[in-house]
Amino acid sequence: TQTKAQALAFWRAPSVCMTGLLMPLMLFVFFVMPHTREPLAGGLTVGTSMLVAIAAYAVSSMMVFNFGVTVAVERGQKVDLLARAMPVPGWVCLGARVICALSFAALALGLLFAIAILGGISLETSVWASLTARIVLGALPFIGFGFAIAYLGSPSSAPAIANLAFMLLAFASGMFVPLAQMPDFLRAIAPALPTYHYAQFAWAAIGTADESQIVSIAWLAAYAVALFGISAWAYRRESRRRFS
């Protein structure tokens, strides 16, 4: 019941829902599809490489905004106060939000992959499956990132913080622009960003990663622990301030 209610709430927030579903499609159709068949080193094409990057961006941004912006907005609307007065355990609310976010992420991936196939991209079934699993699992640290924004920022500032921070992380990590074409200082800091290792983990599905999977997994796990720790601390601080 809580999952159904949460899904309805997401669907009624077009600024988050529609943006998360339609933005990846627009990026692919307008910026990638005209160059889909252009060759790259290793026998790959521009379309295949950029499909992975856009898919990773779609799912990770879905996590950040669903757990960051919407939670912050609900704080401003005092939905969290209502939730505390209801006979619903906290883990049920959190679980419902996770299920909904993963479901919308799967929908975004399905739409993007369908457009990519229509645009001429062909991958083996095992590659599609590996890519999907890597993108979904690798995005889990961004749930903590979203929660940290939701409880460290105010309800009015969280949307701006989330947009700015995530766009900077996406572009500075080489997700959309090759690091070789970026300034030296960005090339130096990119390997320390979570989006860099997330993209590398996803690109490993098509064999174009610049680092080993073990390294990518270790970095993503470390970021997950750190970000969830920060968000838990921020949540407890907010709870003490408002409800103690």
WOSULHU-V881742 format. One record per residue. BURIAL is # if it has 9 or more other C-alpha atoms within 8 Angstrom, else .. Layout:
BURIAL / BURIAL
//
This chain:
. / . / # / . / . / # / # / . / . / # / . / . / . / # / . / # / # / # / # / # / # / # / # / # / # / # / # / # / # / . / # / # / # / . / # / # / . / . / . / . / . / . / . / # / # / # / # / # / # / # / # / # / # / # / # / # / # / # / # / # / # / # / # / # / # / # / # / # / # / # / # / # / # / # / # / # / . / . / # / . / . / . / . / . / . / . / . / . / . / . / . / # / # / . / # / # / # / . / # / # / # / # / . / # / # / . / # / # / # / . / # / # / . / . / # / # / # / . / . / . / # / . / . / . / . / . / # / # / . / # / # / # / . / # / # / # / . / # / # / # / # / # / # / # / # / # / # / # / # / # / # / . / # / # / # / . / . / # / # / . / # / # / . / . / . / # / . / . / # / # / # / # / # / # / # / # / . / . / # / . / . / # / . / . / . / # / # / . / . / # / # / . / # / # / # / # / # / # / # / # / # / # / # / # / # / . / . / . / # / . / . / . / # / . / . / # / # / . / # / # / # / . / # / # / # / . / # / # / . / # / # / # / . / # / # / . / . / # / # / . / . / . / . / .
//
